[in-house]
Amino acid sequence: MGGKIKSWKKRWFVFDRLKRTFSYYVDKHETKLKGVIYFQAIEEVYYDHLRSATKSPNPSLTFCVKTHDRLYYMVASAPEAMRIWMDVIVTGAEGYTQFMN
């Protein structure tokens, strides 16, 4: 779901463990970065069990990525894709804390 205008838009996400970022683009052919989430900013990743995402195109596949300054609502293409993305984001964010000491 969009940040300023609360409507649902498809985005292409790229997970980069080396840069410790979760970046997104308008589509997979776009080269201009639309936004980025830094691992160190991620506080929580969870399934939207309360159905708080307004007008989600698929509530059962909606999950949330909470950062210091924003709550991102995301919808996966399938249940397995949702589990994989959530696991990868949590693992990447937790992995970041290993470098903090």
MOHUKA-V821409 format. One record per residue. N is the residue number from 1. PHI is phi in whole degrees, 0 to 359 (NA if undefined). Layout:
# MOHUKA-V821409
n:N phi:PHI
n:N phi:PHI
This chain:
# MOHUKA-V821409
n:1 phi:NA
n:2 phi:299
n:3 phi:280
n:4 phi:273
n:5 phi:259
n:6 phi:281
n:7 phi:234
n:8 phi:272
n:9 phi:224
n:10 phi:286
n:11 phi:222
n:12 phi:258
n:13 phi:256
n:14 phi:232
n:15 phi:262
n:16 phi:237
n:17 phi:293
n:18 phi:290
n:19 phi:277
n:20 phi:59
n:21 phi:226
n:22 phi:232
n:23 phi:259
n:24 phi:220
n:25 phi:229
n:26 phi:299
n:27 phi:205
n:28 phi:289
n:29 phi:265
n:30 phi:285
n:31 phi:255
n:32 phi:278
n:33 phi:296
n:34 phi:270
n:35 phi:186
n:36 phi:214
n:37 phi:242
n:38 phi:273
n:39 phi:308
n:40 phi:293
n:41 phi:273
n:42 phi:284
n:43 phi:260
n:44 phi:210
n:45 phi:227
n:46 phi:208
n:47 phi:289
n:48 phi:281
n:49 phi:292
n:50 phi:274
n:51 phi:57
n:52 phi:278
n:53 phi:285
n:54 phi:296
n:55 phi:53
n:56 phi:301
n:57 phi:293
n:58 phi:207
n:59 phi:306
n:60 phi:287
n:61 phi:245
n:62 phi:267
n:63 phi:224
n:64 phi:238
n:65 phi:238
n:66 phi:262
n:67 phi:245
n:68 phi:302
n:69 phi:240
n:70 phi:201
n:71 phi:248
n:72 phi:265
n:73 phi:259
n:74 phi:229
n:75 phi:237
n:76 phi:274
n:77 phi:279
n:78 phi:201
n:79 phi:304
n:80 phi:295
n:81 phi:298
n:82 phi:297
n:83 phi:299
n:84 phi:295
n:85 phi:300
n:86 phi:298
n:87 phi:296
n:88 phi:296
n:89 phi:294
n:90 phi:297
n:91 phi:298
n:92 phi:295
n:93 phi:293
n:94 phi:291
n:95 phi:300
n:96 phi:299
n:97 phi:294
n:98 phi:296
n:99 phi:272
n:100 phi:281
n:101 phi:273
